[in-house]
Amino acid sequence: MPLMDVLLDEMRDLYSAENQLVKALPKLVKGANDQSLKSGLKNHLEETKNQVLRLREAFGHLGKKPTGQHCNGMEGLVEEGQDALEKDEEGANKDLCIVGAAARVEHYEIAGYTVAIALAKGLGLKEVAALLNENLQEEVAAAKTLFASAKPLLKQAASEDDAHENEEEKKPKSAKEKKSEKESQDDEQEASSDVSKTGK
């Protein structure tokens, strides 16, 4: 596969990812309780809309269409964000679940943009690399903002009444939770022989 095709695949993946986020971020904003977290997510939603436009501009420089590929990785991360919203957690704990889901998204995007920029530079596409780099810098800043908002939430969660500590064991699990637990056990079992070999 020519290097240009690899770049186009990476960029189409990013384009799909950003479009999925334009739809998913408002749900995280609505679900967040902490005003600082809510504000940071709102700001990043606006940045994400601009990132979509920058990617379109980058495709324009290449004379290609941005569509044609669905980002399965982002689909999974968006689903994790939805899971965070559906947890029975409240207050700071719920916000920390949202921070965790959003941080995974940012680091996924940071990895994608880093690769795409390297490919664009390797092909001598300075304008494309510059547009991708603008998006990358916003993703890096968004990740830092998320971690900054997590610090006071961690303190708040630690100081909250821990009367609910054992509730997880008492309440019945949903079908989705049971399925997830079963898949986790299957993953562990399948990996266990390889992990055991490493420990020797």
C-alpha positions as CSV (number, residue, x, y, z in Angstrom):
1,M,0.0,0.0,0.0
2,P,1.5,3.4,-1.0
3,L,2.3,5.7,1.9
4,M,-0.3,8.2,0.7
5,D,-3.0,5.6,1.1
6,V,-1.8,4.9,4.6
7,L,-2.1,8.6,5.4
8,L,-5.5,8.8,3.9
9,D,-6.7,5.9,6.0
10,E,-5.4,7.5,9.1
11,M,-7.0,10.8,8.3
12,R,-10.3,9.2,7.4
13,D,-10.2,7.3,10.7
14,L,-9.6,10.6,12.5
15,Y,-12.4,12.3,10.5
16,S,-14.8,9.6,11.5
17,A,-13.6,9.8,15.2
18,E,-14.1,13.6,15.4
19,N,-17.6,13.4,13.8
20,Q,-18.6,10.7,16.3
21,L,-17.4,13.0,19.1
22,V,-19.4,15.9,17.9
23,K,-22.4,13.7,18.6
24,A,-21.2,12.1,21.8
25,L,-19.7,15.1,23.7
26,P,-23.0,16.9,24.4
27,K,-24.1,13.8,26.3
28,L,-21.0,14.0,28.5
29,V,-21.6,17.7,29.0
30,K,-25.2,17.0,30.1
31,G,-24.1,14.1,32.4
32,A,-21.3,16.1,34.2
33,N,-22.1,17.7,37.5
34,D,-18.9,19.7,38.2
35,Q,-19.1,23.1,36.5
36,S,-15.4,23.1,35.6
37,L,-15.6,19.7,33.9
38,K,-18.8,20.7,32.2
39,S,-17.2,23.9,30.9
40,G,-14.1,22.1,29.7
41,L,-16.2,19.5,27.8
42,K,-18.3,22.3,26.2
43,N,-15.1,24.1,25.1
44,H,-13.7,20.9,23.6
45,L,-16.9,20.3,21.8
46,E,-16.5,23.6,20.0
47,E,-12.8,22.7,19.3
48,T,-13.9,19.3,17.9
49,K,-16.3,21.0,15.5
50,N,-13.3,23.1,14.3
51,Q,-11.1,20.0,14.1
52,V,-13.7,18.4,11.7
53,L,-13.4,21.6,9.5
54,R,-9.6,21.5,9.6
55,L,-9.6,17.8,8.5
56,R,-11.9,18.7,5.6
57,E,-9.4,21.5,4.7
58,A,-6.5,19.0,4.9
59,F,-8.4,16.6,2.6
60,G,-9.0,19.5,0.2
61,H,-5.2,20.0,-0.1
62,L,-5.0,16.4,-1.1
63,G,-7.9,16.6,-3.5
64,K,-9.6,13.7,-1.7
65,K,-12.9,13.1,0.1
66,P,-12.8,12.8,3.9
67,T,-15.5,10.1,4.1
68,G,-15.3,6.4,3.5
69,Q,-14.1,4.9,6.7
70,H,-15.7,4.3,10.1
71,C,-13.5,4.6,13.2
72,N,-14.3,1.4,15.2
73,G,-11.9,2.5,17.9
74,M,-13.8,5.7,18.6
75,E,-17.0,3.8,18.5
76,G,-15.8,1.7,21.4
77,L,-14.6,4.7,23.3
78,V,-17.9,6.5,22.8
79,E,-19.6,3.4,24.1
80,E,-17.4,3.5,27.2
81,G,-18.4,7.1,27.7
82,Q,-22.1,6.0,27.5
83,D,-21.3,3.3,30.1
84,A,-19.8,6.0,32.4
85,L,-23.0,8.0,32.1
86,E,-25.2,4.9,32.9
87,K,-23.3,3.9,36.1
88,D,-25.1,4.3,39.4
89,E,-22.4,6.7,40.6
90,E,-23.3,10.2,41.8
91,G,-21.5,13.5,42.3
92,A,-17.7,13.5,42.1
93,N,-17.5,9.8,41.5
94,K,-19.7,10.0,38.4
95,D,-17.7,13.0,37.2
96,L,-14.5,11.0,37.6
97,C,-16.0,8.2,35.5
98,I,-16.7,10.8,32.8
99,V,-13.1,12.1,33.1
100,G,-11.8,8.6,32.7
101,A,-13.8,8.0,29.6
102,A,-12.9,11.4,28.1
103,A,-9.2,11.0,28.9
104,R,-9.2,7.7,26.9
105,V,-10.7,9.5,24.0
106,E,-8.1,12.2,24.1
107,H,-5.1,9.8,24.2
108,Y,-6.6,7.8,21.4
109,E,-6.8,10.9,19.3
110,I,-3.3,12.1,20.3
111,A,-1.9,8.7,19.1
112,G,-3.8,9.0,15.8
113,Y,-2.8,12.6,15.1
114,T,0.9,11.8,16.0
115,V,1.0,9.0,13.4
116,A,-0.8,11.1,10.7
117,I,1.5,14.0,11.2
118,A,4.6,11.8,10.8
119,L,3.1,10.4,7.6
120,A,2.3,13.8,6.2
121,K,5.8,15.1,7.0
122,G,7.3,12.0,5.4
123,L,5.4,12.8,2.3
124,G,6.5,16.4,2.4
125,L,2.9,17.7,2.9
126,K,3.7,20.7,5.1
127,E,0.2,22.3,4.9
128,V,-1.5,19.0,5.8
129,A,0.9,18.4,8.7
130,A,0.3,21.9,10.0
131,L,-3.5,21.4,10.0
132,L,-3.2,18.1,11.7
133,N,-0.8,19.6,14.3
134,E,-3.3,22.3,15.2
135,N,-5.8,19.5,16.1
136,L,-3.1,17.6,18.0
137,Q,-2.2,20.6,20.1
138,E,-5.9,21.0,21.0
139,E,-6.2,17.3,22.0
140,V,-3.1,17.6,24.2
141,A,-4.5,20.7,25.9
142,A,-7.9,19.0,26.4
143,A,-6.2,16.1,28.1
144,K,-4.4,18.4,30.4
145,T,-7.6,20.3,31.2
146,L,-9.3,17.0,32.0
147,F,-6.6,15.9,34.4
148,A,-6.7,19.4,36.1
149,S,-10.4,19.1,36.7
150,A,-9.9,15.6,38.1
151,K,-7.7,16.8,41.0
152,P,-10.4,18.6,43.0
153,L,-12.9,15.8,42.1
154,L,-10.6,13.2,43.6
155,K,-10.4,15.2,46.8
156,Q,-14.2,15.7,46.8
157,A,-14.8,12.0,46.2
158,A,-12.4,11.0,49.0
159,S,-14.2,13.2,51.5
160,E,-17.7,12.1,50.5
161,D,-19.5,9.7,52.8
162,D,-18.3,6.1,52.1
163,A,-21.5,4.6,53.3
164,H,-22.1,3.3,49.8
165,E,-18.8,1.4,49.7
166,N,-20.4,-2.1,49.8
167,E,-23.5,-1.3,47.8
168,E,-21.9,-2.7,44.6
169,E,-21.8,-6.1,46.1
170,K,-25.4,-6.0,47.3
171,K,-27.2,-4.7,44.3
172,P,-28.1,-7.1,41.5
173,K,-26.1,-6.7,38.3
174,S,-27.7,-5.7,35.0
175,A,-27.5,-7.9,31.9
176,K,-24.9,-5.5,30.5
177,E,-22.8,-5.7,33.7
178,K,-23.0,-9.5,33.7
179,K,-21.9,-9.7,30.1
180,S,-19.0,-7.4,30.7
181,E,-17.9,-9.4,33.7
182,K,-18.1,-12.6,31.7
183,E,-16.0,-11.1,28.9
184,S,-13.5,-9.8,31.4
185,Q,-13.1,-13.3,32.9
186,D,-12.8,-14.8,29.4
187,D,-10.1,-12.3,28.5
188,E,-8.2,-13.1,31.7
189,Q,-8.4,-16.8,31.1
190,E,-7.2,-16.6,27.5
191,A,-4.3,-14.3,28.4
192,S,-3.3,-16.2,31.6
193,S,-1.0,-18.8,30.0
194,D,0.9,-16.1,28.2
195,V,1.1,-13.9,31.3
196,S,2.3,-16.9,33.3
197,K,5.2,-17.5,30.8
198,T,6.3,-13.9,31.2
199,G,6.5,-14.1,35.0
200,K,9.0,-17.0,34.8
